[in-house]
Amino acid sequence: MTRPELELLHGYLNGKLNADDFARLQTLLRTNGEARRMLRTLSTVEAKLEQLAADSPATLPRALAPT
């Protein structure tokens, strides 16, 4: 995948695509299996990170800080 293609995927996940970029993303996903797989992977990672953050106690960042 090219850097611009990855930026489209990340822009989509971050909710930052304008209408033109969204149309480009739709075309990319229709025509590129690697892009579809990458979007699924990135979506899964993002969801797991959000769940981890929600499940973590508020003191976790302090517990991980160097002493």
C-alpha positions in Angstrom: 0.0 0.0 0.0 1.1 3.5 -0.7 1.4 6.2 2.0 -1.5 8.2 0.5 -3.7 5.0 0.7 -2.8 4.4 4.3 -3.5 8.1 5.0 -7.0 7.6 3.6 -7.6 4.6 5.9 -6.4 6.5 8.9 -8.4 9.6 7.9 -11.5 7.4 7.7 -10.9 5.9 11.1 -10.3 9.3 12.6 -13.4 10.8 11.0 -11.4 13.4 9.1 -12.1 12.6 5.4 -13.8 15.2 3.2 -16.3 14.1 0.6 -13.6 13.8 -2.2 -11.3 11.7 0.0 -14.3 9.6 1.1 -15.1 8.9 -2.6 -11.4 8.0 -3.2 -11.5 5.6 -0.2 -14.6 3.9 -1.5 -13.0 3.3 -4.8 -9.8 2.0 -3.1 -11.8 -0.4 -1.0 -13.8 -1.7 -4.0 -10.7 -2.4 -6.0 -7.9 -3.2 -3.5 -8.1 -6.3 -1.3 -5.0 -5.3 0.6 -6.7 -2.0 1.5 -9.8 -3.9 2.7 -7.7 -6.2 4.9 -5.7 -3.3 6.3 -8.8 -1.4 7.2 -10.2 -4.4 9.0 -6.9 -4.8 10.9 -6.7 -1.2 11.8 -10.3 -1.1 12.9 -9.7 -4.2 15.1 -6.6 -2.7 16.7 -8.4 0.6 17.4 -11.3 -1.2 19.0 -9.1 -3.3 21.2 -7.1 -0.2 22.3 -10.3 1.6 23.1 -11.5 -1.4 25.1 -8.2 -1.7 26.9 -8.4 2.0 27.9 -11.9 1.6 29.1 -11.0 -1.5 31.2 -7.8 0.0 32.7 -7.9 1.5 36.1 -7.2 5.2 36.3 -4.0 4.5 38.2 -2.5 2.4 35.5 -0.5 5.3 33.8 1.1 6.2 37.2 1.9 2.5 37.9 3.7 2.3 34.6 5.7 5.5 35.1 9.4 5.2 35.8 10.4 5.6 39.4 
